[in-house]
Amino acid sequence: MNVGFIGLGIMGAPMAANLIKGGHQLFLFSIPSIPQSLVDAGGSACANGKEVAQKADVIITMVPDTPHVQAALFDENGIAAGLTKGKIVVDMSSISPVETKQFAQKINALGCQYLDAPVSGGEVGAKAASLTIMVGGPEDIFNKVKPLFELMGKNITLVGGNGDGQTCKVANQIIVALNIEAVGEALLFASKMGADPGKVRQALMGGFASSRILEVHGERMIKRTFNPGFRIVLHQKDLNLALTAARQAGISLPNTATAQELFTACAAHGGKDWDHSALVRALELLADHEIGAKAAGAE
């Protein structure tokens, strides 16, 4: 296929590279610049989203937040300006489910199709082509684009209609945040009580409390390795999507709100670019105790 790719950052660049490796012709645009490595691999640099849409049959966006998707789609030289009937737009960013439905309606009005297909798996998953991809949109369009998804990910699910992919991703981020908080509280408790948090984690990994978060982020908390895999500021963005949509739907997400406040406390202490596992540092501030430190009175 002729594929357009807009947004060639930490995630987008390796995803685009995997599509090129899969034999597709890619037309590329990104701010501030297009990685030279993708051009060297055979990608074609374009001046703007309009040019990408004119040359490609399927146009993928992978940008940070809802306003960036809106700009990529509908700015003067954006994707919509270059679309002709029958083309497909695929947004793989993580953005608002509500606004996603509005974007889809506008693209549909131009005689084109729209899929929302946010991903989970981070930079490692993007490079390894092992992303989880959660898709919202018509089934026939999903089936047309699925061969592209299969070059970027492993667990690919059509969740439902437009917006449902984004809803699924927001749900994913709620679960991840609350699990980080739970692991942080448990290891902090163990450490404050005088137990070895590393051995507690090892014991818990063999029981019902075992989780990927306990395995990976529990180790980060104990070893104090908070260099980012996924930055707090990005998880804040995702939880803001959850809380905003929840207010619009008239539902309460009390523990999601608490996790967001703990992320905010980290950001206030200079931690917006820490890994999201560093949420535990806000809990440690509240307890005046750091995991791994010797508790007062402990032998």
C-alpha positions in Angstrom: 0.0 0.0 0.0 0.9 3.7 -0.3 0.8 4.7 3.4 1.1 8.1 5.0 2.6 8.5 8.4 2.4 11.7 10.4 4.1 12.0 13.8 7.5 10.3 13.8 8.5 10.6 17.4 9.6 8.0 20.0 6.7 5.7 19.0 5.9 6.8 15.5 9.4 6.4 14.0 9.9 2.7 14.8 6.3 2.0 13.8 6.9 3.6 10.4 10.2 1.8 10.1 8.4 -1.5 10.5 5.9 -0.6 7.8 8.8 0.2 5.4 10.4 -3.2 6.3 7.1 -4.8 5.4 7.4 -3.5 1.9 5.0 -0.5 1.9 5.8 2.8 0.3 5.6 5.5 3.1 5.0 9.2 2.7 6.2 11.0 5.8 5.6 14.2 7.7 6.5 15.2 11.3 7.2 18.2 13.4 9.9 19.4 14.0 11.6 17.1 11.4 11.4 13.8 9.6 14.1 11.3 10.8 16.7 10.9 8.1 16.9 7.2 8.9 13.4 6.7 7.5 14.2 8.6 4.3 17.3 6.5 3.9 15.2 3.3 4.4 13.0 4.4 1.4 10.4 6.7 2.9 9.4 9.9 1.0 9.5 13.2 2.9 6.5 15.5 2.4 6.0 19.2 3.2 2.8 18.8 5.2 -0.2 16.6 6.0 -2.1 17.7 2.8 0.7 16.3 0.6 0.8 13.1 2.6 -3.0 12.6 2.1 -2.7 13.3 -1.6 -0.1 10.6 -2.1 -1.3 7.9 0.3 -4.3 5.6 0.4 -4.1 5.0 4.2 -2.9 7.9 6.4 -1.8 7.2 9.9 -1.4 9.8 12.7 0.7 9.2 15.8 0.9 12.5 17.8 0.8 13.4 21.5 -2.7 14.6 22.3 -6.2 15.6 21.1 -5.3 19.1 19.9 -2.4 17.7 17.9 -4.7 15.2 16.1 -7.1 18.0 15.4 -4.4 20.1 13.9 -3.0 17.3 11.8 -6.4 16.5 10.4 -8.0 19.9 9.9 -5.3 22.7 9.8 -5.1 24.6 6.5 -2.5 22.2 5.1 -3.7 19.2 7.1 -4.8 15.8 6.1 -8.4 16.7 5.3 -7.3 19.2 2.7 -5.6 16.4 0.7 -8.2 13.7 1.0 -10.2 12.3 -1.9 -13.1 9.8 -1.6 -12.3 6.3 -0.5 -9.2 7.0 1.5 -8.7 5.8 5.1 -7.5 7.8 8.1 -6.1 5.9 11.1 -5.3 7.7 14.3 -3.0 5.7 16.5 -2.5 8.5 19.1 -4.1 8.2 22.6 -6.7 11.0 22.7 -10.3 11.8 23.8 -12.9 9.2 22.8 -15.6 12.0 22.6 -13.6 14.1 20.2 -12.5 11.0 18.2 -16.2 10.4 17.3 -16.4 14.0 16.1 -13.2 13.7 14.0 -14.6 10.5 12.5 -17.8 12.2 11.5 -16.0 15.0 9.7 -13.7 12.5 7.8 -16.8 10.4 6.9 -18.5 13.6 5.5 -15.6 13.8 3.0 -16.3 10.4 1.7 -13.5 8.7 3.6 -13.2 6.2 6.4 -11.8 6.6 9.9 -10.3 4.2 12.5 -9.1 5.0 16.0 -6.3 2.6 16.9 -4.4 3.6 20.0 -1.6 1.3 21.2 0.0 0.0 24.3 3.5 -1.4 24.7 5.7 1.7 24.7 8.9 2.3 22.7 10.0 -1.3 23.3 6.8 -2.6 21.7 7.0 -0.1 18.9 10.5 -1.3 18.0 9.7 -5.0 18.4 6.4 -4.7 16.4 4.7 -6.2 19.4 2.2 -3.4 20.3 -1.3 -4.1 21.5 -3.6 -2.2 19.2 -7.2 -1.4 20.2 -9.3 -0.4 17.2 -12.6 1.4 16.8 -14.4 1.7 13.4 -16.2 -0.3 10.7 -15.2 -4.0 10.5 -14.7 -3.9 6.7 -12.2 -1.0 7.0 -10.5 -2.7 10.0 -10.0 -5.8 7.8 -8.4 -3.7 5.0 -6.0 -2.0 7.4 -5.2 -5.1 9.5 -2.2 -6.2 7.4 -0.6 -2.9 8.4 -1.5 -3.3 12.0 0.1 -6.8 11.9 3.4 -5.2 11.0 3.3 -3.0 14.1 1.7 -5.2 16.7 0.7 -8.6 18.0 -2.5 -8.3 20.0 -4.9 -6.5 17.6 -8.6 -6.2 18.6 -11.5 -4.5 16.9 -13.3 -3.3 20.0 -16.3 -1.6 18.4 -17.2 1.6 16.6 -15.4 4.9 16.3 -14.3 6.0 19.7 -14.3 2.6 21.3 -10.6 2.0 20.6 -9.8 5.2 22.5 -12.2 4.2 25.3 -10.3 0.9 25.6 -7.0 2.7 25.8 -8.2 5.0 28.5 -9.5 2.0 30.4 -6.0 0.4 30.0 -4.4 3.5 31.5 -6.8 3.5 34.5 -5.9 -0.1 35.3 -2.1 0.6 34.9 -2.2 3.7 37.1 -4.2 2.0 39.9 -1.9 -1.0 39.8 1.1 1.2 40.1 -0.5 2.8 43.1 -1.4 -0.6 44.7 2.1 -1.9 44.2 3.6 1.3 45.6 1.4 1.2 48.7 2.2 -2.5 49.3 5.9 -2.2 49.0 6.0 1.0 51.0 4.0 -0.8 53.8 6.4 -3.7 53.7 9.4 -1.5 53.9 8.1 0.7 56.7 7.2 -2.4 58.7 10.9 -3.5 58.5 10.5 -6.3 55.9 12.8 -6.5 52.9 10.7 -5.1 50.0 12.7 -7.1 47.4 11.9 -10.4 49.2 8.3 -9.3 49.7 8.0 -8.6 46.0 9.5 -12.0 45.2 7.0 -13.8 47.4 4.1 -11.9 46.0 5.1 -12.7 42.4 4.1 -16.4 43.2 0.6 -15.6 44.4 -2.7 -14.0 43.4 -1.2 -10.5 43.7 1.2 -11.2 40.9 1.1 -8.8 38.0 3.2 -7.3 35.2 3.2 -4.0 37.2 4.5 -5.8 40.3 7.2 -7.5 38.2 8.5 -4.6 36.2 7.5 -1.4 38.1 7.9 -3.1 41.5 11.5 -3.7 40.6 11.9 -0.1 39.5 10.6 1.2 42.8 13.0 -1.0 44.8 16.0 -0.2 42.6 15.1 3.5 42.2 15.3 3.4 38.4 12.9 6.1 37.5 14.4 7.0 34.1 11.3 7.1 31.8 9.9 4.3 29.9 6.5 6.1 30.1 6.6 9.6 31.5 4.3 10.8 34.3 3.2 13.8 32.2 1.8 11.4 29.5 0.0 9.3 32.1 -1.5 12.5 33.5 -2.8 13.3 30.1 -4.4 9.9 29.8 -6.0 10.1 33.2 -7.3 13.5 32.4 -9.1 12.0 29.4 -10.6 9.4 31.7 -11.8 11.9 34.3 -13.1 14.3 31.7 -15.1 11.6 29.9 -16.3 10.2 33.2 -17.7 13.7 34.2 -19.4 13.9 30.9 -20.9 10.5 31.4 -22.0 11.2 34.9 -19.9 8.5 36.6 -17.4 8.7 39.5 -13.8 7.3 39.2 -12.6 8.0 42.8 -9.4 5.9 42.7 -8.5 7.2 39.2 -8.8 10.7 40.7 -6.5 9.8 43.6 -3.9 8.4 41.2 -4.0 11.6 39.2 -3.4 13.6 42.4 -0.4 11.5 43.2 1.0 12.0 39.7 0.4 15.8 40.2 2.3 15.7 43.5 5.3 14.1 41.6 5.1 16.7 38.9 5.1 19.5 41.6 8.4 18.0 42.9 10.0 18.2 39.4 8.9 14.7 38.3 6.8 15.2 35.2 9.4 13.4 33.2 10.0 10.6 35.7 8.8 7.1 34.7 5.2 6.6 35.9 6.4 4.0 38.4 7.7 7.0 40.3 4.2 7.6 41.5 5.5 5.8 44.6 7.6 8.8 45.4 4.4 10.8 46.2 3.4 8.0 48.6 6.8 8.0 50.1 6.6 11.8 50.8 3.3 11.2 52.6 4.9 8.5 54.7 8.2 10.2 55.2 9.8 6.9 54.3 11.6 5.6 51.2 11.2 2.0 50.1 14.4 0.2 50.9 15.3 2.6 53.8 15.7 1.0 57.2 12.5 1.7 59.3 13.0 3.2 62.7 13.2 0.5 65.4 13.6 -2.3 62.9 16.4 -4.8 63.4 
